[in-house]
């Protein structure tokens, strides 16, 4: 690192490279949502059949987050991040050249393995690397990088997929991963593994009732969200939206995530007792409206719906993530690996549930079913609030 750069600026750059890494990982995770129809068509599968790649990815992350974090707990963090991106890049190369749907699934499992470890360690790393007194800002930047995956990553990936093909999109994401790998090698310092927790942390964490409420809530609410959101692209196309308009709808959802991140940073600590419940209520209302008003949906109403839905969902995620970090200061990595794993149980469960709903009840029922799942979480949060 050039000695002429101010130490505070170096720390800022380190936070930014992790935010870019979050952007790349989240873009890769969710890009099938934007390209589901095209991927399916290339292998002769329907959108609901192709949705299994979302489910498998999520469940690999869910199953491997904790064991992979424990296996890598003692590895110096800069070196670990480098090898995670190496796996990420090679897996995307395999995606580009996959000649069968099964080979594509294998490549996505490779990305999911890297994802499982990355999101187990990143929240605590970004706090350690932040400029002095700016830990909350650093977490906000990490969340913004994650949200930008929806604002920029998904729509740009969809545009590239529309003009070239979905393989080009996967190749571009792999290229961004290579840039992150080089940036990590250049700018991150040696990072010793600290406060990761261990297998012995699990009984202690399991006894924390507030933490268990957080975990159950995030699983149910993410499942509710992805019951509908996993199939938002085929739904928009089915109601007559053009491919370009569908892309713009994904942009609006991402813009909403950035707005929600800003609102969280500004108002959560002041209204922490109400922020989460209001966010959950917003998501439930939007899911219900998605199904109840599908025959009336147009570009304007969908834009408003997706903006409000996105604000609510990012509020849910950040609120529950913040509570996890606050409740587990000495076992951060174990707690966050569990959070990441449970989060992905919700993603996979939602994608699978949405597929079953489409097959048995029709595409336009996904919002109702998602709202029903989310309502269970809302009631649990209300009950715990009254009894705590």
URHU-V934239 format. One line per field, one symbol per residue. phi: phi as a letter, one per 20 degrees, with the letter a starting at -180 (. if undefined). psi: psi as a letter, one per 20 degrees, with the letter a starting at -180 (. if undefined). burial: b if it has 16 or more other ideal C-beta (glycine too) atoms within 10 Angstrom, else e. Layout:
phi = ???
psi = ???
burial = ???
This chain:
phi = .gffefgfffffffffffffffgffffffegggecgffffffdmcfffffgfffffgffffffdgffffffegefgfffffgfffffgffffffgfdfebffffffffffffffggegffdfgfffffefggmcffffffffffgfffgefdffffffffffedafffffffffffffffgffffedeefcffclenbgfffffffeeggfffffffffffffgfegefgdfffffffeoffgffgffffffffgffffffffffedfffcffdgffffffffffffffgefdgfdfcgfffffgfffgfffffffffffffffffecfdcgffffffgfffgfgffffffffffffffdcogeeffffgfffffffgffffffffee
psi = ppiipphhhghghgghhhghggggghgggihhhijggggghijkqrghhhihhggggghggghigghhghhjhipphghghghghgggghhhghghjpiqhhhggghhhgghggggggihigghghghiqqpjkghgghggghggghhhhggggghhggghgherhhhghghhhghhhggghgghghqrpoqoqkhrahihghghhinghhhggggghghhhgggihghhkhghgghhjjqrhghgghhhghhgghhgghgghghhighhlhhhgghggghggggggghghhkhiipagghhggghggggggghggghghgghghhimhilgggghhgggghghgggghgggggghgghhiqhjihgggghgghhggghgggghhhi.
burial = eeeeeeeeeebbbbbbbbbbbbbbbbbbbbbbbbbbbbbbebeebebbebbbbbbbbbbbbbbbbbebbbebbeeebbebbbebbebbbbbbebbbebeebeebbebbbbbbbbbbbbbbbbbbbbbbbbbeebeeebbbbbbbbbbbbbbebbbbbbebbbeebbbebbbbbbebbbebbebbeebbeebeeeebbeeebbeebeeeeebebbbbbbbbbbbbbbbbbbbbbbbbbeeebebeebbbbbbbbbbbbbbbbbbbbeebeeeeeebbeebbebbbbbbbbbbeebeebeeeebbebbbbbbbbbbbbbbbbbbbbbeebeebbbbbbbbbbbbbbbbbbbbbbbbbebbeeeebbbbbbbbbebbbebbeebeebeeee
